Amino acid sequence: MLTKRAPEIILAGVVLVLCLAAPYTAKAQDGDESKAIKAEQFIKERPAAPKRTPSTAKYKPGAKSPNEANATPPPGTTFMQVGVTFWRFRRSTAGDKTKELVEEEDGGPSEWTLERIEEGTPLLPGQRVRLSIESLSRAGYLYVIDREQYADGSLGDPVLIFPTQKTRDANQVKAGRLIYIPSATGKFRIKPSEGPKVHVGEVVTILVSAQPLIAPEQLGAKAIKLPREQVESWEKQWGAKATRFEMAGGAGQTMTEKEQAAGANSSQELTQNDPAPQTVYRLAVKPSDPLIVNVRLMFRK
């Protein structure tokens, strides 16, 4: 379970393994250009920039995926995309344009810079990370749920970590608007919890709905538990297979000033000229159904 610790939020998990509600995973490959998709196809719903500069970034689908560049959704469904970028904290260098001050437990603040990492990148205990989420196709309401994952495959109780009473007015999403989890200045720090079961990671569920799913008065000052059967019914009802697309050459790129500003200011939106998410998930869903994505963070053995 995600808990507060000092100014940080402690998050169990070390390997970032992002997948959708259905057990479908895939790793991007660089060799097959016929499957590459240009970034502009994913960010076309963002606001246009005054002077358009098409992105040269490309995405590759997983090795087991069909040629998704020309795929069509099944009848009665439409393609929806959600973008997620995993940001890893590293010590800043003189050449970094964006830096953040982090209060150290054993001393004063130090400067850190956030860089992109691909899904599946192993992280060591103590590593600081942050997630940014962008609903690329649908305007709606964002909910983020956390569950502990154990060695026997079972999951812990679901806990709603976003929104809270403090952030309930900030959970409306659309293309171009970044939502940072745990916050625009917060961070997860990788650390396993202790308990009777072997805790191997976390499952963080990202849900985007066209209509609110939880009444504002039900939100707590901090994270709140949700009924297990409620979350499981959402997954059963709306879960869908998806193709994962990874930005070629995106890993290692540092957060830009626009990305940093967009996270801190809800009125600051990314345009079609700004960087696209590192990882994009495409789902074929009914127009009225929410999107549901499971982010699995696993311990490194």
NUDO-836130 format. One record per residue: residue in three letters; y, z, x of N, C-alpha, C, O in turn. Coordinates in steps of 0.02 Angstrom, whole numbers, padded with zeros to 5 digits, always signed. Atoms other than C-alpha are relative to their C-alpha. Example, Ala and Ser with C-alpha at 12.3 -4.5 7.8 and 13.67 -1.06 7.14 Angstrom:
<pts>
ALA-00059+00000+00045-00225+00390+00615+00060+00000+00045+00059+00033+00097/SER-00059-00003-00042-00053+00357+00684+00055+00037-00039+00110+00045-00014/
</pts>
This chain:
<pts>
MET-00059+00000+00042+00000+00000+00000+00062+00000+00044+00063+00032+00097/LEU-00062+00002-00039+00176-00038+00061+00039+00064-00013+00050+00083-00070/THR-00038-00061+00006+00274+00119+00095+00060-00001+00045+00061-00038+00095/LYS-00060-00005-00042+00444+00163+00166-00014+00045+00059-00049+00095+00054/ARG+00004-00042-00060+00454+00231+00341+00063-00010+00040+00076-00065+00064/ALA-00067+00005-00030+00624+00270+00418+00036-00055-00038+00030-00058-00100/PRO-00032+00054+00038+00730+00115+00376-00046-00058-00011-00026-00107-00042/GLU+00046+00056+00004+00576+00006+00384-00051+00011-00054-00060+00067-00078/ILE+00054-00003+00047+00438-00033+00264-00064-00014+00039-00068-00066+00071/ILE+00061+00009-00038+00264-00011+00338-00047-00044-00041-00062-00029-00099/LEU+00044+00047+00035+00151-00155+00291-00064-00008+00038-00064-00027+00096/ALA+00064+00010-00031-00033-00159+00327-00015-00075+00001-00006-00109-00049/GLY+00019+00070-00006-00089-00328+00391+00019-00027+00068+00070-00006+00096/VAL-00017+00026-00065-00093-00426+00551-00005-00076+00002+00037-00108+00034/VAL+00004+00072+00000-00151-00603+00521+00030-00025-00064+00008-00005-00118/LEU-00031+00026+00059-00040-00698+00402-00042-00058-00026-00044-00111+00004/VAL+00042+00052+00028-00157-00797+00291+00023-00011-00071+00008+00029-00115/LEU-00030+00012+00065-00068-00874+00143-00045-00047-00039-00065-00099-00014/CYS+00040+00044+00043-00168-00946-00001+00021+00011-00072+00062+00055-00086/LEU-00016-00007+00070-00158-00966-00189-00052+00041-00035-00102+00062-00005/ALA+00045-00044+00036-00244-00868-00325-00072-00023+00004-00117+00018+00008/ALA+00068+00025-00010-00395-00981-00313-00017+00003+00074+00028-00003+00115/PRO+00020-00007-00071-00496-00963-00151+00002-00066+00036-00050-00093+00054/TYR-00008+00064-00032-00426-01119-00072+00045+00009+00060+00102+00031+00052/THR-00041-00004-00060-00363-01123+00107-00010-00062+00040-00060-00097+00034/ALA+00004+00058-00042-00327-01258+00232+00050+00006+00056+00103+00037+00047/LYS-00044-00003-00058-00248-01277+00402+00029-00069+00013-00005-00120+00008/ALA-00033+00063-00012-00120-01410+00444-00026-00033+00063-00044+00001+00111/GLN+00021+00036-00059-00170-01545+00565+00054-00050+00017+00091-00072-00026/ASP-00054+00042-00024-00058-01655+00670-00020-00073+00009+00023-00115+00022/GLY+00021+00066-00020-00163-01810+00694+00004-00054-00053+00008-00112-00034/ASP+00004+00051+00052-00162-01899+00524+00068-00009-00031+00086+00028-00077/GLU-00067+00012+00026+00010-01970+00490-00002-00026-00071+00048-00020-00107/SER+00004+00027+00068-00053-02051+00328+00007+00055-00052+00024+00041-00109/LYS-00005-00056+00047-00055-01878+00248+00066+00038+00006+00078+00085-00032/ALA-00063-00036-00011+00116-01824+00311+00048-00011-00058+00052-00066-00086/ILE-00050+00002+00054+00249-01785+00181+00067+00020+00030+00071+00070+00066/LYS-00066-00016-00026+00434-01787+00222+00029+00060-00036+00016+00071-00096/ALA-00029-00061+00028+00531-01627+00194+00043-00015-00061+00047+00026-00106/GLU-00046+00015+00055+00652-01715+00077-00036-00003-00067-00003+00006-00119/GLN+00037+00000+00062+00514-01728-00053-00006+00071-00029-00011+00079-00089/PHE+00007-00069+00023+00502-01539-00061+00067+00032-00018+00070+00076-00060/ILE-00065-00033+00009+00688-01496-00056+00049-00043-00041+00109-00031-00038/LYS-00045+00045+00038+00756-01632-00171+00035+00035-00057+00086+00010-00082/GLU-00033-00037+00054+00799-01502-00304+00056+00045+00025+00093+00074-00014/ARG-00056-00039-00028+00917-01412-00185+00066-00036-00012+00067-00096-00023/PRO-00066+00033+00005+01105-01444-00200+00008-00051+00056-00012-00040+00113/ALA-00013+00051-00051+01157-01602-00110+00059+00021+00043+00106+00054+00019/ALA-00055-00015-00045+01270-01585+00041+00053-00055-00005+00037-00112-00023/PRO-00053+00052+00004+01440-01675+00047-00016-00061+00042-00005-00118+00021/LYS+00020+00055-00044+01378-01780+00192-00075+00006+00011-00098+00051+00046/ARG+00073-00007+00000+01193-01812+00173-00029-00021+00068-00016-00076+00093/THR+00036+00013-00062+01089-01801+00331-00074+00014-00013-00095+00071-00010/PRO+00070-00010+00018+00906-01830+00285-00038+00039+00054-00030+00027+00113/SER+00040-00039-00046+00786-01707+00363-00054-00044+00031-00084-00086-00002/THR+00052+00037-00035+00668-01778+00493-00066+00039+00002-00116+00014+00028/ALA+00060-00041-00001+00542-01637+00469-00054-00030-00044-00041-00062-00095/LYS+00057+00025+00038+00368-01682+00409-00050+00057-00010-00053+00104+00029/TYR+00052-00049+00017+00227-01583+00330-00067-00033+00001-00075-00091-00020/LYS+00068+00024+00000+00041-01603+00354-00042+00044-00047-00039+00105-00043/PRO+00046-00040+00041-00087-01551+00223-00060+00022+00040-00070-00001+00096/GLY+00058-00026-00035-00245-01460+00269-00054-00052+00011-00054-00105-00020/ALA+00052+00046-00020-00396-01542+00345-00045-00021-00057-00069-00078-00058/LYS+00046+00015+00056-00498-01534+00183+00037-00027-00061+00007-00037-00113/SER-00039+00024+00056-00357-01597+00073-00003-00075-00006-00011-00110+00044/PRO-00006+00072+00008-00348-01771-00002+00069-00023+00022+00110+00018+00043/ASN-00066+00026-00018-00201-01884+00034+00050+00020-00054+00060-00015-00103/GLU-00044-00029+00051-00076-01777-00060+00066-00038-00007+00102-00027-00055/ALA-00063+00036+00004+00070-01894-00024+00001-00044-00062+00054-00056-00091/ASN+00004+00044+00058+00009-02007-00165-00037+00031-00058-00056-00004-00105/ALA+00038-00033+00052-00079-01878-00273+00040+00004-00064+00102+00006-00063/THR-00031-00009+00065-00043-01862-00458-00033+00060-00034-00093+00071-00026/PRO+00029-00059+00032-00067-01703-00561-00044-00020-00059-00033-00073-00088/PRO+00043+00014+00058-00202-01696-00696+00042-00003-00064+00097+00025-00066/PRO-00038+00004+00064-00147-01737-00875+00017+00069-00027-00024+00115-00025/GLY-00022-00063+00029-00048-01598-00956+00029+00048+00051+00051+00103+00032/THR-00028-00043-00053+00008-01526-00789+00053-00037+00039+00060-00098+00034/THR-00050+00030-00045+00147-01555-00666-00003+00036+00066-00023+00094+00070/PHE-00001-00032-00066+00165-01521-00480+00059+00047+00005+00116+00030-00013/MET-00052-00049-00015+00263-01366-00434-00010+00022+00072-00066+00027+00096/GLN+00004-00023-00070+00304-01308-00258+00037+00066+00009+00089+00078-00021/VAL-00034-00062-00021+00346-01139-00185-00004+00002+00076-00056-00013+00105/GLY-00003-00003-00073+00400-01116-00005+00003+00071+00025+00036+00114-00005/VAL+00001-00066-00031+00366-00965+00105+00008-00010+00076-00025-00052+00105/THR-00007+00000-00073+00424-00935+00283-00013+00070+00025+00017+00118+00002/PHE+00014-00063-00033+00352-00796+00390+00045+00004+00061+00045-00042+00103/TRP-00045-00010-00057+00480-00729+00513-00025+00057+00043-00036+00112+00019/ARG+00023-00050-00047+00423-00635+00667+00060+00023+00042+00098-00019+00068/PHE-00054-00028-00042+00545-00520+00758-00020-00003+00073-00077+00014+00091/ARG+00010-00003-00072+00560-00543+00945+00066+00021+00032+00119+00014+00002/ARG-00060-00020-00036+00683-00478+01074+00047-00059+00008+00025-00114+00025/SER-00049+00054-00005+00843-00580+01075+00012-00019+00072+00006+00021+00118/THR-00020+00025-00065+00893-00688+01221+00073-00022-00004+00102-00025-00059/ALA-00071+00018-00001+01067-00742+01275+00014-00064-00039+00069-00072-00066/GLY-00010+00064+00034+01042-00915+01197-00010+00002-00075+00002-00048-00108/ASP+00012-00004+00072+00997-00853+01023+00066+00002-00039+00111+00040-00022/LYS-00060+00003+00040+01128-00894+00891+00001+00054-00055+00054+00076-00076/THR+00003-00052+00051+01067-00766+00763-00037+00060+00028-00090+00053+00059/LYS+00029-00062-00025+01029-00585+00805+00009+00054-00052+00054+00051-00094/GLU-00005-00058+00044+00999-00424+00711-00008+00063+00041-00047+00066+00088/LEU+00007-00065-00033+01022-00245+00765-00054+00040-00036-00052+00048-00097/VAL+00055-00040+00028+00866-00140+00739+00001+00069+00033+00001+00074+00094/GLU+00001-00068-00026+00867+00048+00756-00070+00017+00025-00119+00013-00012/GLU+00064-00017-00030+00728+00100+00874-00016+00074-00012+00029+00116-00014/GLU+00021-00069+00013+00627+00258+00843+00014+00045+00060+00024+00105+00052/ASP-00008-00041-00060+00648+00315+01023+00068-00009+00033+00076+00009+00092/GLY-00065+00010-00030+00830+00269+01050+00048-00033-00048+00040-00029-00109/GLY-00051+00033+00040+00980+00171+00990-00022-00069-00023-00080-00087-00016/PRO+00017+00066+00025+00988-00002+00913-00010-00051+00056+00018-00043+00111/SER+00010+00055-00047+00928-00159+01002+00001-00065-00039-00008-00066-00100/GLU-00008+00065+00032+00949-00344+00966-00066-00036-00005-00104-00041+00043/TRP+00061+00038+00013+00809-00445+00888+00018-00065-00035+00068-00069-00071/THR-00008+00065+00032+00795-00626+00832-00063-00018-00038-00119-00002-00016/LEU+00057+00018+00042+00684-00694+00694-00020-00073+00013+00023-00117+00013/GLU+00025+00068-00011+00575-00846+00728-00057-00015-00048-00093+00030-00070/ARG+00051+00022+00046+00459-00947+00617-00069+00005+00032-00077-00007+00092/ILE+00069+00004-00022+00272-00930+00630-00041-00034-00054-00024-00031-00113/GLU+00043+00034+00048+00135-01031+00548-00045+00050-00036-00060+00104-00010/GLU+00049-00040+00037+00020-00960+00417-00063+00007+00043-00088-00042+00072/GLY+00059-00012-00039-00129-00880+00502+00014+00025+00071-00033+00038+00108/THR-00016-00024-00066-00035-00824+00658-00018+00074+00007+00005+00114-00033/PRO+00019-00070-00007-00114-00661+00721+00058+00042+00027+00095+00021+00071/LEU-00053-00046-00020+00005-00514+00740-00030+00067+00019-00078+00090-00012/LEU+00025-00064-00024-00022-00352+00833+00030+00058-00038+00084+00052-00066/PRO-00030-00060+00031+00004-00177+00762+00067+00016+00031+00076+00012+00092/GLY-00068-00014-00023+00186-00129+00774+00047-00059-00007+00107-00050-00004/GLN-00042+00059+00008+00247-00307+00749+00042+00004-00063+00018+00026-00115/ARG-00044+00003+00058+00396-00327+00633+00001-00071-00027+00005-00119+00010/VAL-00001+00065+00033+00396-00469+00506+00041+00005-00064+00053+00058-00091/ARG-00036+00007+00063+00494-00529+00356-00022-00065-00033-00040-00112+00001/LEU+00017+00060+00038+00456-00656+00219+00061-00026-00036+00101+00013-00061/SER-00050+00030+00044+00575-00778+00137-00036-00046-00048-00082-00083-00030/ILE+00032+00036+00054+00528-00857-00028+00051-00044-00034+00108-00023-00047/GLU-00044+00046+00036+00603-01010-00113-00041-00037-00053-00091-00069-00036/SER+00032+00038+00053+00551-01081-00281+00029-00070+00001+00086-00080-00021/LEU-00026+00067-00013+00568-01266-00242+00004-00044-00061+00041-00093-00062/SER+00004+00044+00058+00530-01338-00414+00024+00031-00064+00046-00004-00110/ARG-00013-00034+00063+00564-01208-00547+00050+00056+00007+00045+00098+00052/ALA-00044-00058+00005+00707-01093-00590-00037+00052-00042-00070+00035-00091/GLY+00036-00051+00037+00639-00927-00650+00011+00069+00029+00062+00083+00060/TYR-00003-00070-00021+00604-00745-00612-00056+00014+00049-00114-00002+00037/LEU+00047-00014-00053+00519-00686-00454-00025+00072-00004+00013+00119-00013/TYR+00032-00065-00004+00395-00542-00446-00047+00000+00060-00082-00049+00071/VAL+00042-00006-00059+00306-00482-00290-00042+00063-00007-00014+00118-00014/ILE+00048-00055+00011+00151-00371-00305-00042+00008+00063-00063-00041+00094/ASP+00040-00014-00059+00056-00286-00165-00063+00038-00019-00062+00082-00061/ARG+00063-00036+00008-00127-00231-00159-00034+00007+00068-00034-00040+00107/GLU+00039-00009-00060-00228-00157-00018-00066-00038-00006-00095-00043-00060/GLN+00065+00034-00001-00381-00257+00033-00047+00038+00047-00027+00059+00101/TYR+00048-00038-00038-00539-00172+00096-00057-00044+00026-00066-00101+00004/ALA+00053+00038-00033-00686-00226+00202-00054-00024-00048-00086-00075-00035/ASP+00052+00021+00048-00803-00235+00052+00025-00053-00049-00011-00072-00095/GLY-00028+00052+00043-00689-00364-00030+00038+00025-00059+00070-00014-00094/SER-00036-00028+00057-00616-00246-00159+00075+00007+00015+00095+00005+00073/LEU-00072-00007-00006-00430-00225-00191+00024+00066-00028-00007+00093-00074/GLY-00029-00061+00025-00323-00072-00217+00042-00013-00062+00045-00069-00087/ASP-00042+00005+00059-00207-00038-00362+00061-00044+00014+00090-00040+00068/PRO-00059+00043-00010-00068-00167-00386+00065+00040-00005+00073+00082-00049/VAL-00065-00034-00002+00107-00107-00343+00055-00053+00001+00055-00097+00044/LEU-00056+00046+00003+00264-00202-00391+00052+00021+00051+00083+00074+00044/ILE-00048-00017-00053+00373-00204-00235+00066-00038-00008+00116-00020+00025/PHE-00062+00037+00014+00503-00330-00300-00007-00031-00069-00058-00063-00084/PRO-00062-00036-00011+00609-00316-00402-00007+00075-00014-00059+00097-00040/THR-00007-00070+00019+00661-00135-00419+00064+00006-00041+00097-00044-00055/GLN-00062-00009+00037+00804-00059-00517+00060-00026+00041+00107-00053+00013/LYS-00056+00021-00043+00916-00097-00368+00005-00075+00005+00060-00102+00012/THR+00000+00073-00010+00865-00280-00355-00017-00039-00063-00031-00099-00059/ARG+00021+00034+00061+00829-00321-00537+00045-00059-00018+00023-00105-00052/ASP-00045+00056+00014+00982-00435-00547-00005-00054+00053+00030-00104+00050/ALA+00006+00048-00055+00926-00527-00390-00066-00038-00001-00081-00074+00046/ASN+00066+00031+00000+00755-00588-00444-00001-00068-00034-00054-00097-00045/GLN-00002+00067+00027+00815-00750-00523+00002-00050+00058+00044-00045+00103/VAL+00008+00047-00055+00763-00895-00412+00008-00072-00023+00000-00088-00082/LYS-00004+00072+00011+00792-01081-00398+00001-00033+00068+00007+00001+00120/ALA+00000+00037-00063+00786-01216-00266+00066+00011+00037+00120+00005+00008/GLY-00059-00012-00040+00907-01176-00125+00017+00073+00008+00057+00090+00051/ARG-00014-00072-00005+00909-00989-00154-00057+00036+00035-00114+00032+00012/LEU+00051-00036-00037+00815-00882-00028-00003+00073-00022+00049+00105-00031/ILE+00011-00071+00013+00740-00714-00073-00040+00028+00059-00095+00005+00073/TYR+00035-00030-00057+00694-00607+00076-00037+00062-00023-00011+00104-00061/ILE+00043-00057+00016+00553-00482+00061-00017+00036+00066-00044+00003+00111/PRO-00021-00047+00051+00571-00334+00084+00073-00005-00020+00091+00014-00075/SER-00070+00011+00015+00758-00376+00093+00030-00042+00055-00004-00058+00104/ALA-00033+00043-00049+00884-00480+00189+00010+00035+00067+00021+00002+00118/THR-00007-00037-00062+00897-00342+00319-00061+00044+00015-00064+00076+00067/GLY+00058-00043-00009+00730-00255+00297-00055-00034+00039-00048-00092+00060/LYS+00056+00027-00039+00564-00281+00383-00064+00037-00018-00063+00095-00039/PHE+00065-00031+00002+00380-00247+00370-00021+00015+00071-00010-00025+00116/ARG+00027-00015-00066+00302-00160+00517-00076+00008-00007-00100+00050-00045/ILE+00072+00003+00007+00118-00196+00540-00033+00065+00021-00026+00087+00078/LYS+00035-00062-00015+00015-00038+00529-00053+00013-00054-00035+00014-00113/PRO+00051-00014+00050-00152+00000+00443+00007+00071-00025+00031+00115+00010/SER+00001-00067+00028-00167+00149+00328-00069+00030+00008-00118-00005+00021/GLU+00063-00035-00007-00303+00279+00335-00026+00020-00069+00014+00038-00113/GLY+00029-00017+00064-00423+00315+00192-00075-00004+00003-00103-00021+00055/PRO+00073+00002+00001-00605+00324+00138-00028-00069+00008-00084-00077+00035/LYS+00022+00069-00008-00619+00135+00133+00031-00030+00063+00086-00011+00084/VAL-00026+00035-00059-00597+00021+00284+00053-00050-00024+00039-00098-00059/HIS-00058+00039+00023-00426-00054+00256+00010-00060+00048+00030-00051+00105/VAL-00002+00059-00044-00427-00234+00323+00063-00042-00010+00074-00089+00028/GLY-00060+00041+00010-00264-00302+00253+00034+00013-00066+00021+00064-00100/GLU-00038-00004+00062-00149-00331+00106-00002-00067-00036-00006-00119-00003/VAL-00009+00060+00040-00140-00456-00035+00067+00007-00035+00076+00051-00077/VAL-00067-00001+00030+00041-00492-00084+00004-00059-00047+00000-00117-00025/THR-00001+00052+00051+00054-00590-00246+00072-00018-00016+00113+00025-00034/ILE-00066+00027+00016+00207-00700-00273-00006-00036-00066-00046-00082-00074/LEU+00005+00027+00067+00237-00744-00454+00070-00022-00023+00118+00017-00021/VAL-00063+00027+00025+00375-00856-00524-00011-00022-00072-00053-00066-00086/SER+00007+00014+00072+00393-00861-00714+00065-00025-00029+00119-00002-00009/ALA-00061+00026+00032+00514-00958-00822+00032+00054-00044+00092+00051-00057/GLN-00025-00055+00041+00532-00800-00929-00016+00066+00033-00065+00070+00071/PRO+00016-00065-00030+00540-00617-00879-00069+00025-00022-00087+00017-00080/LEU+00065-00027+00015+00369-00535-00870+00001+00076-00006-00043+00106-00037/ILE-00006-00073+00000+00426-00355-00846+00071+00018-00022+00119-00007+00007/ALA-00066-00019+00025+00569-00276-00942+00038+00039+00053+00008+00079+00088/PRO-00040-00035-00050+00712-00212-00833-00007+00076-00003-00007+00109+00049/GLU+00005-00073+00006+00694-00036-00902-00067+00027+00025-00074+00088+00034/GLN+00065-00021-00027+00514-00031-00839+00000+00005+00076-00046+00033+00105/LEU-00003-00001-00073+00568-00053-00659+00018+00070+00024+00051+00109-00010/GLY-00014-00065-00029+00577+00097-00545+00052-00004+00054+00072-00059+00075/ALA-00047-00002-00056+00699+00152-00412-00033-00028+00063+00000-00058+00105/LYS+00039+00029-00055+00561+00105-00289-00058-00037-00030-00059-00052-00090/ALA+00059+00036+00024+00394+00017-00302-00036+00039-00054-00037+00101-00051/ILE+00037-00033+00054+00293+00054-00458-00069-00031-00007-00079-00090+00009/LYS+00067+00025+00012+00109+00038-00500-00002-00040-00065+00032-00023-00114/LEU+00011+00039+00060+00056-00095-00624-00073+00008-00022-00115+00022+00020/PRO+00070-00003+00022-00102-00091-00731-00042-00054+00034-00023-00113+00035/ARG+00043+00047-00034-00243-00173-00635-00021-00058-00045-00021-00115-00024/GLU+00024+00052+00046-00305-00266-00788+00055-00050-00017+00041-00108-00032/GLN-00055+00045+00014-00132-00339-00817+00006-00054+00054+00013-00113+00039/VAL-00007+00048-00056-00121-00419-00645-00061-00046+00003-00053-00106+00014/GLU+00060+00041-00001-00301-00479-00651+00000-00052-00056-00025-00107-00047/SER-00003+00048+00055-00270-00561-00819+00050-00056+00016+00039-00113-00003/TRP-00047+00051-00021-00118-00652-00748-00034-00050+00047-00026-00110+00040/GLU+00034+00043-00048-00224-00719-00605-00051-00045-00035-00058-00104-00019/LYS+00051+00038+00035-00363-00773-00723+00031-00054-00044+00005-00110-00049/GLN-00032+00046+00047-00244-00857-00844+00039-00055+00035+00038-00112+00013/TRP-00046+00048-00032-00125-00943-00722-00021-00022+00069+00011-00066+00098/GLY+00020+00018-00067-00219-00955-00558-00019-00074+00005-00051-00101-00041/ALA+00014+00071-00009-00232-01133-00491-00011-00014+00074+00018+00019+00117/LYS+00009+00022-00069-00292-01219-00334+00064-00032+00025+00104-00056-00015/ALA-00061+00030-00028-00159-01281-00216-00014-00029+00068-00063-00011+00102/THR+00002+00027-00068-00132-01381-00060+00056+00033+00040+00113+00038+00017/ARG-00050-00029-00044-00043-01298+00084+00025-00053+00048-00014-00091+00077/PHE-00032+00045-00047+00080-01398+00187+00037+00041+00052+00073+00088+00035/GLU-00032-00036-00055+00139-01338+00357+00049-00047+00036+00032-00103+00052/MET-00049+00041-00035+00298-01402+00440-00022-00012+00072-00033+00036+00109/ALA+00020+00018-00067+00250-01494+00598+00055+00019+00049+00113-00002+00041/GLY-00049-00020-00050+00337-01416+00748+00049+00053-00021+00097+00067+00014/GLY-00048-00051+00024+00422-01282+00645-00009+00068+00032+00039+00106+00039/ALA+00014-00065-00030+00338-01133+00727+00042+00010+00063+00047-00034+00105/GLY-00041-00015-00057+00452-01049+00853+00074-00012-00011+00115+00013+00028/GLN-00070+00011+00014+00614-01109+00776+00031+00065-00026+00001+00100-00066/THR-00033-00062+00019+00737-00967+00754+00039-00008-00065+00058-00064-00084/MET-00038+00001+00062+00827-00921+00594+00070-00027+00013+00103-00006+00061/THR-00067+00028-00007+00987-01021+00572+00052+00044-00032+00035+00090-00070/GLU-00054-00039+00030+01155-00951+00525+00002-00009-00075+00018+00038-00112/LYS+00000+00013+00072+01142-01034+00354-00057+00039-00034-00047+00067-00088/GLU+00056-00038+00029+00971-00956+00322+00015+00074-00001-00002+00109-00050/GLN-00018-00070-00003+01035-00787+00375+00051+00017-00054+00046+00068-00087/ALA-00052-00012+00050+01188-00802+00263-00027-00006-00071-00007+00031-00116/ALA+00028+00011+00066+01087-00867+00115-00041+00060-00024-00044+00074-00083/GLY+00039-00058+00019+00976-00714+00119+00044+00060-00016+00026+00101-00058/ALA-00044-00057+00009+01120-00592+00127+00048-00008-00059+00074+00042-00084/ASN-00049+00013+00053+01229-00675-00006-00032-00044-00053-00049-00102-00039/SER+00035+00037+00053+01153-00730-00172+00037-00062-00022+00007-00107-00051/SER-00039+00059+00019+01294-00855-00200-00004-00055+00053+00019-00111+00042/GLN+00006+00048-00055+01257-00942-00034-00067-00036-00008-00120-00005+00001/GLU+00061+00039+00010+01130-01081-00067-00010-00049+00057+00037-00074+00087/LEU+00017+00051-00048+01039-01194+00053+00006-00069-00032-00011-00077-00091/THR-00006+00069+00025+01073-01380+00034-00058-00042+00028-00100-00017+00066/GLN+00052+00045-00024+00962-01529+00067+00006-00015+00074-00041-00042+00104/ASN-00009+00009-00073+01033-01535+00244-00026+00060+00040-00034+00054+00100/ASP+00020-00061-00035+00974-01358+00285-00076+00002+00010-00112-00035-00024/PRO+00072-00002-00014+00802-01311+00354-00042+00014-00062-00023+00053-00106/ALA+00048-00010+00054+00655-01320+00234-00045+00058+00017-00047+00080+00075/PRO+00047-00054-00016+00525-01181+00218-00053-00022+00050-00068-00081+00055/GLN+00052+00016-00048+00393-01171+00353-00065-00021-00035-00098-00068-00013/THR+00062+00014+00036+00248-01171+00228+00016-00014-00073+00053+00023-00105/VAL-00011+00018+00069+00246-01257+00059-00068-00004-00035-00116-00030-00008/TYR+00061+00001+00040+00115-01235-00078+00012-00041-00063+00059-00028-00101/ARG-00006+00044+00059+00091-01368-00211-00056+00017-00049-00115+00018-00030/LEU+00048-00016+00053+00006-01323-00376+00010-00048-00058+00066-00068-00072/ALA-00004+00038+00063-00034-01426-00529-00008+00051-00056-00062+00078-00066/VAL+00000-00052+00052+00012-01311-00674+00030-00029-00065+00065-00079-00064/LYS-00031+00018+00063+00058-01325-00857+00074+00016+00004+00093+00067+00034/PRO-00072-00011-00005+00247-01339-00877+00023+00069-00020+00073+00095+00006/SER-00021-00066+00025+00255-01173-00969-00031+00058+00039-00012+00115+00029/ASP+00035-00053-00036+00141-01076-00850+00038+00022+00062+00071-00019+00094/PRO-00029-00024-00063+00204-00966-00707-00039-00027+00060-00096-00048+00054/LEU+00034+00012-00064+00164-01002-00525-00025+00066+00026+00009+00117+00020/ILE+00026-00062-00028+00055-00875-00440-00031-00015+00068-00075-00058+00074/VAL+00021+00012-00068+00026-00867-00252-00020+00066+00032+00016+00116+00026/ASN+00022-00060-00035-00073-00739-00152+00009-00008+00075-00016-00056+00105/VAL-00010-00002-00071-00017-00698+00024-00046+00052+00030-00040+00111+00014/ARG+00047-00047-00029-00157-00619+00124+00019+00015+00072+00026-00030+00114/LEU-00016-00024-00067-00112-00517+00277-00057+00042+00024-00072+00095-00003/MET+00062-00032-00021-00265-00468+00375+00007+00030+00070+00046+00006+00111/PHE+00000-00031-00066-00295-00354+00523-00033-00044+00052-00081-00080+00037/ARG+00031+00035-00056-00333-00430+00689-00058+00042+00028-00049+00101+00041/LYS+00058-00036-00025-00507-00383+00751+00005+00008+00076-00040+00037+00106/
</pts>
